[in-house]
Every structure is written in structure tokens, then in C-alpha cells.
Amino acid sequence: MKILKRSITVLVCLILFTSCTKSIDGKKENEYIEEKKGITYYKGEPFTGEIFENYKNGQLNYKSNFKDGKREDGLSEWYYESGQLEYKFNFRDGKRIY
């Protein structure tokens, strides 16, 4: 019974987490995305979530995560049109780490 309760709790937490995370297509939503003084805005509000863009052939071009308008700590990735990873950067406190 404990395992069932724990499993249900974990499932509910995962559902809540994934439903709160926005993922927007930067190409389709470009008119609503703007950057001012290092802050990325979506429809006038600092953006939290993932922004991605695909090539015309459907392959992923890039993806990057934001929190309160700044690039979130972690990895941002860019790809070639073939789908191969071109480069990736780690970010900390909204700045790229070399």
C-alpha cells in the first residue's frame, strides 16, 4: 500500500511539473518574443520555460531554458540541419560559462 501511495504521489508531482512548464516554438511565436537588457520577454512578461526552434525539415535547430527571463542554469544546445549537435553552452546566473 505504501508503494502505491508513493507512486501516485510521484505521478501527480510529475504531471504538475510538466503542466507548469511552457515550451514555445521560437519561429512560430517570434513576434511575441523580445529581449531587453538581457531579459527575454514573451507577450510582455519575463519568460519561464523552454524556447526551441526547428529547421524547415523538422530537425531541431536550438533549445534553451529560461527562468524569469534569464537563461536558466544548465545546458543550451544548437544543432546542424542534419540533426547533429553543433555546440552546447552551460549557463549560470543567466551568463554563459566558458
N, CA, C and O atoms as CSV, one atom per row, in Angstrom:
chain,resi,resn,atom,element,x,y,z
A,1,MET,N,N,0.818,-1.197,0.000
A,1,MET,CA,C,0.000,0.000,0.000
A,1,MET,C,C,0.865,1.267,0.000
A,1,MET,O,O,0.540,2.250,-0.665
A,2,LYS,N,N,1.987,1.230,0.766
A,2,LYS,CA,C,2.873,2.386,0.809
A,2,LYS,C,C,3.462,2.669,-0.564
A,2,LYS,O,O,3.594,3.825,-0.967
A,3,ILE,N,N,3.813,1.610,-1.276
A,3,ILE,CA,C,4.405,1.778,-2.602
A,3,ILE,C,C,3.394,2.415,-3.551
A,3,ILE,O,O,3.758,3.276,-4.351
A,4,LEU,N,N,2.141,2.006,-3.472
A,4,LEU,CA,C,1.099,2.565,-4.329
A,4,LEU,C,C,0.903,4.049,-4.031
A,4,LEU,O,O,0.807,4.855,-4.956
A,5,LYS,N,N,0.843,4.416,-2.757
A,5,LYS,CA,C,0.679,5.826,-2.385
A,5,LYS,C,C,1.857,6.654,-2.875
A,5,LYS,O,O,1.681,7.748,-3.411
A,6,ARG,N,N,3.061,6.122,-2.685
A,6,ARG,CA,C,4.267,6.830,-3.109
A,6,ARG,C,C,4.278,6.998,-4.632
A,6,ARG,O,O,4.627,8.065,-5.136
A,7,SER,N,N,3.901,5.957,-5.357
A,7,SER,CA,C,3.858,6.014,-6.820
A,7,SER,C,C,2.845,7.046,-7.303
A,7,SER,O,O,3.121,7.801,-8.236
A,8,ILE,N,N,1.687,7.080,-6.678
A,8,ILE,CA,C,0.658,8.052,-7.047
A,8,ILE,C,C,1.146,9.470,-6.762
A,8,ILE,O,O,0.920,10.376,-7.565
A,9,THR,N,N,1.806,9.666,-5.637
A,9,THR,CA,C,2.339,10.984,-5.282
A,9,THR,C,C,3.370,11.444,-6.309
A,9,THR,O,O,3.342,12.593,-6.752
A,10,VAL,N,N,4.272,10.554,-6.683
A,10,VAL,CA,C,5.292,10.893,-7.674
A,10,VAL,C,C,4.635,11.216,-9.020
A,10,VAL,O,O,5.030,12.175,-9.683
A,11,LEU,N,N,3.656,10.439,-9.423
A,11,LEU,CA,C,2.956,10.666,-10.686
A,11,LEU,C,C,2.263,12.030,-10.698
A,11,LEU,O,O,2.353,12.762,-11.684
A,12,VAL,N,N,1.582,12.370,-9.624
A,12,VAL,CA,C,0.899,13.664,-9.525
A,12,VAL,C,C,1.918,14.807,-9.591
A,12,VAL,O,O,1.679,15.808,-10.267
A,13,CYS,N,N,3.045,14.666,-8.899
A,13,CYS,CA,C,4.083,15.702,-8.936
A,13,CYS,C,C,4.639,15.879,-10.346
A,13,CYS,O,O,4.859,17.007,-10.787
A,14,LEU,N,N,4.867,14.780,-11.051
A,14,LEU,CA,C,5.364,14.870,-12.426
A,14,LEU,C,C,4.357,15.557,-13.338
A,14,LEU,O,O,4.735,16.381,-14.171
A,15,ILE,N,N,3.101,15.231,-13.191
A,15,ILE,CA,C,2.060,15.858,-14.008
A,15,ILE,C,C,2.004,17.355,-13.730
A,15,ILE,O,O,1.916,18.156,-14.660
A,16,LEU,N,N,2.052,17.732,-12.473
A,16,LEU,CA,C,2.026,19.159,-12.126
A,16,LEU,C,C,3.246,19.876,-12.665
A,16,LEU,O,O,3.133,20.983,-13.190
A,17,PHE,N,N,4.409,19.262,-12.543
A,17,PHE,CA,C,5.640,19.889,-13.021
A,17,PHE,C,C,5.603,20.094,-14.524
A,17,PHE,O,O,5.916,21.184,-15.003
A,18,THR,N,N,5.230,19.079,-15.271
A,18,THR,CA,C,5.245,19.199,-16.729
A,18,THR,C,C,4.150,20.128,-17.232
A,18,THR,O,O,4.320,20.759,-18.274
A,19,SER,N,N,3.041,20.229,-16.527
A,19,SER,CA,C,1.970,21.112,-16.983
A,19,SER,C,C,2.296,22.577,-16.709
A,19,SER,O,O,1.711,23.459,-17.337
A,20,CYS,N,N,3.210,22.855,-15.791
A,20,CYS,CA,C,3.568,24.229,-15.463
A,20,CYS,C,C,4.686,24.764,-16.341
A,20,CYS,O,O,4.926,25.971,-16.372
A,21,THR,N,N,5.368,23.886,-17.050
A,21,THR,CA,C,6.488,24.285,-17.875
A,21,THR,C,C,6.007,24.624,-19.280
A,21,THR,O,O,5.391,23.794,-19.950
A,22,LYS,N,N,6.287,25.834,-19.719
A,22,LYS,CA,C,5.925,26.248,-21.074
A,22,LYS,C,C,7.042,25.850,-22.018
A,22,LYS,O,O,8.222,25.906,-21.671
A,23,SER,N,N,6.657,25.456,-23.192
A,23,SER,CA,C,7.610,25.189,-24.260
A,23,SER,C,C,7.044,25.871,-25.504
A,23,SER,O,O,5.970,25.513,-25.987
A,24,ILE,N,N,7.782,26.858,-26.014
A,24,ILE,CA,C,7.254,27.591,-27.168
A,24,ILE,C,C,8.211,27.490,-28.348
A,24,ILE,O,O,9.429,27.425,-28.187
A,25,ASP,N,N,7.632,27.481,-29.515
A,25,ASP,CA,C,8.380,27.439,-30.761
A,25,ASP,C,C,8.784,28.864,-31.109
A,25,ASP,O,O,7.936,29.698,-31.427
A,26,GLY,N,N,10.077,29.136,-31.049
A,26,GLY,CA,C,10.589,30.479,-31.291
A,26,GLY,C,C,10.285,31.005,-32.680
A,26,GLY,O,O,10.158,32.214,-32.872
A,27,LYS,N,N,10.167,30.117,-33.640
A,27,LYS,CA,C,9.876,30.559,-35.009
A,27,LYS,C,C,8.410,30.973,-35.127
A,27,LYS,O,O,8.102,32.010,-35.716
A,28,LYS,N,N,7.513,30.170,-34.571
A,28,LYS,CA,C,6.074,30.464,-34.664
A,28,LYS,C,C,5.662,31.619,-33.761
A,28,LYS,O,O,4.734,32.362,-34.083
A,29,GLU,N,N,6.342,31.772,-32.643
A,29,GLU,CA,C,5.966,32.788,-31.652
A,29,GLU,C,C,6.907,33.999,-31.672
A,29,GLU,O,O,6.885,34.814,-30.750
A,30,ASN,N,N,7.722,34.117,-32.703
A,30,ASN,CA,C,8.756,35.144,-32.775
A,30,ASN,C,C,8.226,36.554,-32.532
A,30,ASN,O,O,8.895,37.364,-31.890
A,31,GLU,N,N,7.043,36.849,-33.033
A,31,GLU,CA,C,6.502,38.210,-32.874
A,31,GLU,C,C,6.192,38.550,-31.415
A,31,GLU,O,O,6.040,39.723,-31.074
A,32,TYR,N,N,6.099,37.537,-30.554
A,32,TYR,CA,C,5.782,37.760,-29.137
A,32,TYR,C,C,7.012,37.702,-28.239
A,32,TYR,O,O,6.918,37.964,-27.040
A,33,ILE,N,N,8.175,37.358,-28.819
A,33,ILE,CA,C,9.407,37.209,-28.041
A,33,ILE,C,C,10.288,38.425,-28.281
A,33,ILE,O,O,10.524,38.811,-29.426
A,34,GLU,N,N,10.770,39.022,-27.211
A,34,GLU,CA,C,11.717,40.121,-27.346
A,34,GLU,C,C,12.698,40.088,-26.176
A,34,GLU,O,O,12.390,39.584,-25.096
A,35,GLU,N,N,13.871,40.634,-26.419
A,35,GLU,CA,C,14.888,40.692,-25.375
A,35,GLU,C,C,15.231,42.149,-25.104
A,35,GLU,O,O,15.528,42.916,-26.019
A,36,LYS,N,N,15.183,42.512,-23.828
A,36,LYS,CA,C,15.540,43.865,-23.410
A,36,LYS,C,C,16.461,43.757,-22.209
A,36,LYS,O,O,16.126,43.136,-21.201
A,37,LYS,N,N,17.631,44.376,-22.335
A,37,LYS,CA,C,18.593,44.421,-21.233
A,37,LYS,C,C,18.857,43.038,-20.633
A,37,LYS,O,O,18.912,42.879,-19.413
A,38,GLY,N,N,19.018,42.051,-21.500
A,38,GLY,CA,C,19.362,40.704,-21.045
A,38,GLY,C,C,18.203,39.872,-20.521
A,38,GLY,O,O,18.416,38.760,-20.038
A,39,ILE,N,N,16.985,40.384,-20.605
A,39,ILE,CA,C,15.802,39.655,-20.147
A,39,ILE,C,C,14.952,39.299,-21.362
A,39,ILE,O,O,14.663,40.156,-22.197
A,40,THR,N,N,14.557,38.047,-21.456
A,40,THR,CA,C,13.712,37.586,-22.559
A,40,THR,C,C,12.261,37.654,-22.130
A,40,THR,O,O,11.881,37.111,-21.093
A,41,TYR,N,N,11.452,38.328,-22.937
A,41,TYR,CA,C,10.033,38.504,-22.650
A,41,TYR,C,C,9.200,37.737,-23.664
A,41,TYR,O,O,9.553,37.649,-24.840
A,42,TYR,N,N,8.103,37.191,-23.195
A,42,TYR,CA,C,7.121,36.549,-24.058
A,42,TYR,C,C,5.777,37.181,-23.757
A,42,TYR,O,O,5.270,37.081,-22.640
A,43,LYS,N,N,5.207,37.823,-24.745
A,43,LYS,CA,C,3.951,38.557,-24.597
A,43,LYS,C,C,4.017,39.557,-23.445
A,43,LYS,O,O,3.069,39.714,-22.676
A,44,GLY,N,N,5.174,40.235,-23.349
A,44,GLY,CA,C,5.341,41.308,-22.372
A,44,GLY,C,C,5.731,40.886,-20.976
A,44,GLY,O,O,5.940,41.745,-20.120
A,45,GLU,N,N,5.839,39.577,-20.707
A,45,GLU,CA,C,6.197,39.081,-19.379
A,45,GLU,C,C,7.528,38.344,-19.442
A,45,GLU,O,O,7.798,37.656,-20.427
A,46,PRO,N,N,8.379,38.471,-18.398
A,46,PRO,CA,C,9.612,37.671,-18.370
A,46,PRO,C,C,9.260,36.187,-18.529
A,46,PRO,O,O,8.390,35.665,-17.831
A,47,PHE,N,N,9.944,35.528,-19.447
A,47,PHE,CA,C,9.578,34.166,-19.826
A,47,PHE,C,C,10.231,33.119,-18.931
A,47,PHE,O,O,11.409,33.220,-18.588
A,48,THR,N,N,9.441,32.112,-18.560
A,48,THR,CA,C,9.943,30.935,-17.864
A,48,THR,C,C,9.498,29.721,-18.659
A,48,THR,O,O,8.309,29.527,-18.909
A,49,GLY,N,N,10.464,28.910,-19.053
A,49,GLY,CA,C,10.185,27.702,-19.821
A,49,GLY,C,C,11.250,27.482,-20.872
A,49,GLY,O,O,12.351,28.026,-20.781
A,50,GLU,N,N,10.918,26.681,-21.870
A,50,GLU,CA,C,11.859,26.350,-22.934
A,50,GLU,C,C,11.455,27.047,-24.229
A,50,GLU,O,O,10.281,27.062,-24.599
A,51,ILE,N,N,12.443,27.623,-24.911
A,51,ILE,CA,C,12.233,28.146,-26.260
A,51,ILE,C,C,13.041,27.258,-27.193
A,51,ILE,O,O,14.222,27.001,-26.956
A,52,PHE,N,N,12.399,26.795,-28.245
A,52,PHE,CA,C,13.075,25.958,-29.230
A,52,PHE,C,C,12.718,26.458,-30.620
A,52,PHE,O,O,11.777,27.230,-30.806
A,53,GLU,N,N,13.493,26.000,-31.585
A,53,GLU,CA,C,13.181,26.312,-32.984
A,53,GLU,C,C,13.634,25.142,-33.835
A,53,GLU,O,O,14.688,24.555,-33.590
A,54,ASN,N,N,12.836,24.806,-34.832
A,54,ASN,CA,C,13.163,23.724,-35.754
A,54,ASN,C,C,13.526,24.297,-37.120
A,54,ASN,O,O,13.085,25.379,-37.505
A,55,TYR,N,N,14.343,23.533,-37.833
A,55,TYR,CA,C,14.614,23.848,-39.235
A,55,TYR,C,C,13.375,23.517,-40.061
A,55,TYR,O,O,12.446,22.882,-39.562
A,56,LYS,N,N,13.361,23.941,-41.314
A,56,LYS,CA,C,12.229,23.641,-42.199
A,56,LYS,C,C,12.015,22.147,-42.374
A,56,LYS,O,O,10.889,21.699,-42.591
A,57,ASN,N,N,13.110,21.361,-42.280
A,57,ASN,CA,C,12.990,19.909,-42.446
A,57,ASN,C,C,12.498,19.206,-41.177
A,57,ASN,O,O,12.370,17.982,-41.158
A,58,GLY,N,N,12.223,19.971,-40.122
A,58,GLY,CA,C,11.700,19.410,-38.888
A,58,GLY,C,C,12.750,19.119,-37.833
A,58,GLY,O,O,12.412,18.885,-36.673
A,59,GLN,N,N,14.027,19.129,-38.219
A,59,GLN,CA,C,15.102,18.884,-37.246
A,59,GLN,C,C,15.198,20.066,-36.278
A,59,GLN,O,O,14.934,21.212,-36.642
A,60,LEU,N,N,15.581,19.759,-35.046
A,60,LEU,CA,C,15.749,20.786,-34.028
A,60,LEU,C,C,16.930,21.684,-34.369
A,60,LEU,O,O,18.018,21.195,-34.671
A,61,ASN,N,N,16.719,23.001,-34.320
A,61,ASN,CA,C,17.777,23.985,-34.551
A,61,ASN,C,C,18.441,24.340,-33.213
A,61,ASN,O,O,19.663,24.263,-33.085
A,62,TYR,N,N,17.639,24.724,-32.227
A,62,TYR,CA,C,18.180,25.020,-30.900
A,62,TYR,C,C,17.099,24.854,-29.846
A,62,TYR,O,O,15.905,24.826,-30.145
A,63,LYS,N,N,17.553,24.746,-28.602
A,63,LYS,CA,C,16.647,24.779,-27.460
A,63,LYS,C,C,17.398,25.378,-26.284
A,63,LYS,O,O,18.588,25.133,-26.087
A,64,SER,N,N,16.670,26.168,-25.511
A,64,SER,CA,C,17.260,26.839,-24.369
A,64,SER,C,C,16.176,27.079,-23.322
A,64,SER,O,O,15.025,27.349,-23.664
A,65,ASN,N,N,16.544,26.980,-22.057
A,65,ASN,CA,C,15.597,27.159,-20.958
A,65,ASN,C,C,15.790,28.515,-20.295
A,65,ASN,O,O,16.904,29.027,-20.178
A,66,PHE,N,N,14.672,29.071,-19.868
A,66,PHE,CA,C,14.672,30.392,-19.242
A,66,PHE,C,C,13.904,30.342,-17.927
A,66,PHE,O,O,12.961,29.568,-17.764
A,67,LYS,N,N,14.326,31.177,-17.009
A,67,LYS,CA,C,13.598,31.341,-15.749
A,67,LYS,C,C,13.572,32.826,-15.451
A,67,LYS,O,O,14.617,33.467,-15.333
A,68,ASP,N,N,12.372,33.366,-15.329
A,68,ASP,CA,C,12.184,34.797,-15.071
A,68,ASP,C,C,12.917,35.654,-16.109
A,68,ASP,O,O,13.454,36.713,-15.782
A,69,GLY,N,N,12.933,35.185,-17.358
A,69,GLY,CA,C,13.505,35.947,-18.450
A,69,GLY,C,C,14.994,35.753,-18.686
A,69,GLY,O,O,15.517,36.222,-19.696
A,70,LYS,N,N,15.691,35.074,-17.778
A,70,LYS,CA,C,17.127,34.831,-17.938
A,70,LYS,C,C,17.346,33.377,-18.309
A,70,LYS,O,O,16.577,32.499,-17.916
A,71,ARG,N,N,18.404,33.132,-19.070
A,71,ARG,CA,C,18.721,31.743,-19.397
A,71,ARG,C,C,18.937,30.996,-18.089
A,71,ARG,O,O,19.705,31.411,-17.221
A,72,GLU,N,N,18.242,29.901,-17.987
A,72,GLU,CA,C,18.279,29.119,-16.755
A,72,GLU,C,C,19.607,28.376,-16.653
A,72,GLU,O,O,20.206,27.999,-17.661
A,73,ASP,N,N,20.053,28.173,-15.412
A,73,ASP,CA,C,21.261,27.399,-15.194
A,73,ASP,C,C,21.122,26.056,-15.890
A,73,ASP,O,O,20.111,25.369,-15.741
A,74,GLY,N,N,22.130,25.695,-16.638
A,74,GLY,CA,C,22.106,24.421,-17.337
A,74,GLY,C,C,22.501,24.572,-18.786
A,74,GLY,O,O,23.159,25.536,-19.177
A,75,LEU,N,N,22.091,23.614,-19.562
A,75,LEU,CA,C,22.557,23.458,-20.926
A,75,LEU,C,C,21.621,24.082,-21.953
A,75,LEU,O,O,20.401,23.937,-21.869
A,76,SER,N,N,22.208,24.780,-22.925
A,76,SER,CA,C,21.503,25.228,-24.123
A,76,SER,C,C,22.217,24.582,-25.300
A,76,SER,O,O,23.447,24.533,-25.330
A,77,GLU,N,N,21.452,24.084,-26.273
A,77,GLU,CA,C,22.044,23.318,-27.362
A,77,GLU,C,C,21.623,23.853,-28.721
A,77,GLU,O,O,20.484,24.285,-28.898
A,78,TRP,N,N,22.549,23.826,-29.690
A,78,TRP,CA,C,22.296,24.188,-31.071
A,78,TRP,C,C,22.704,23.008,-31.946
A,78,TRP,O,O,23.682,22.317,-31.661
A,79,TYR,N,N,21.939,22.786,-33.016
A,79,TYR,CA,C,22.148,21.625,-33.875
A,79,TYR,C,C,22.306,22.046,-35.332
A,79,TYR,O,O,21.811,23.089,-35.760
A,80,TYR,N,N,23.020,21.193,-36.084
A,80,TYR,CA,C,23.071,21.345,-37.541
A,80,TYR,C,C,21.740,20.891,-38.115
A,80,TYR,O,O,20.961,20.212,-37.446
A,81,GLU,N,N,21.488,21.269,-39.351
A,81,GLU,CA,C,20.247,20.883,-40.007
A,81,GLU,C,C,20.134,19.359,-40.156
A,81,GLU,O,O,19.032,18.826,-40.282
A,82,SER,N,N,21.263,18.672,-40.140
A,82,SER,CA,C,21.280,17.208,-40.235
A,82,SER,C,C,20.814,16.543,-38.934
A,82,SER,O,O,20.518,15.349,-38.919
A,83,GLY,N,N,20.748,17.321,-37.841
A,83,GLY,CA,C,20.348,16.777,-36.554
A,83,GLY,C,C,21.517,16.543,-35.616
A,83,GLY,O,O,21.314,16.236,-34.442
A,84,GLN,N,N,22.757,16.684,-36.122
A,84,GLN,CA,C,23.938,16.514,-35.278
A,84,GLN,C,C,24.128,17.740,-34.392
A,84,GLN,O,O,23.855,18.868,-34.803
A,85,LEU,N,N,24.597,17.503,-33.178
A,85,LEU,CA,C,24.870,18.590,-32.245
A,85,LEU,C,C,25.982,19.479,-32.804
A,85,LEU,O,O,27.057,18.992,-33.153
A,86,GLU,N,N,25.716,20.785,-32.887
A,86,GLU,CA,C,26.721,21.739,-33.360
A,86,GLU,C,C,27.550,22.239,-32.189
A,86,GLU,O,O,28.777,22.143,-32.214
A,87,TYR,N,N,26.903,22.766,-31.172
A,87,TYR,CA,C,27.586,23.179,-29.957
A,87,TYR,C,C,26.586,23.303,-28.828
A,87,TYR,O,O,25.376,23.370,-29.045
A,88,LYS,N,N,27.118,23.334,-27.621
A,88,LYS,CA,C,26.280,23.494,-26.439
A,88,LYS,C,C,27.016,24.388,-25.453
A,88,LYS,O,O,28.245,24.405,-25.391
A,89,PHE,N,N,26.241,25.115,-24.699
A,89,PHE,CA,C,26.789,26.007,-23.691
A,89,PHE,C,C,26.092,25.755,-22.366
A,89,PHE,O,O,24.900,25.448,-22.326
A,90,ASN,N,N,26.836,25.886,-21.297
A,90,ASN,CA,C,26.247,25.872,-19.972
A,90,ASN,C,C,26.063,27.308,-19.523
A,90,ASN,O,O,26.890,28.176,-19.803
A,91,PHE,N,N,24.975,27.541,-18.828
A,91,PHE,CA,C,24.686,28.868,-18.294
A,91,PHE,C,C,24.578,28.799,-16.776
A,91,PHE,O,O,24.080,27.823,-16.215
A,92,ARG,N,N,25.052,29.848,-16.128
A,92,ARG,CA,C,24.896,30.002,-14.686
A,92,ARG,C,C,24.588,31.462,-14.417
A,92,ARG,O,O,25.285,32.352,-14.903
A,93,ASP,N,N,23.552,31.702,-13.649
A,93,ASP,CA,C,23.117,33.061,-13.326
A,93,ASP,C,C,22.859,33.886,-14.581
A,93,ASP,O,O,23.140,35.084,-14.611
A,94,GLY,N,N,22.323,33.240,-15.621
A,94,GLY,CA,C,21.971,33.919,-16.852
A,94,GLY,C,C,23.137,34.227,-17.772
A,94,GLY,O,O,22.958,34.883,-18.798
A,95,LYS,N,N,24.347,33.756,-17.416
A,95,LYS,CA,C,25.527,34.037,-18.236
A,95,LYS,C,C,26.174,32.741,-18.690
A,95,LYS,O,O,26.172,31.738,-17.976
A,96,ARG,N,N,26.731,32.787,-19.901
A,96,ARG,CA,C,27.386,31.611,-20.465
A,96,ARG,C,C,28.681,31.332,-19.725
A,96,ARG,O,O,29.459,32.243,-19.445
A,97,ILE,N,N,28.904,30.066,-19.412
A,97,ILE,CA,C,30.136,29.642,-18.727
A,97,ILE,C,C,31.088,29.100,-19.775
A,97,ILE,O,O,30.698,28.270,-20.597
A,98,TYR,N,N,32.301,29.544,-19.759
A,98,TYR,CA,C,33.306,29.056,-20.716
A,98,TYR,C,C,34.132,27.944,-20.125
A,98,TYR,O,O,35.023,27.416,-20.791
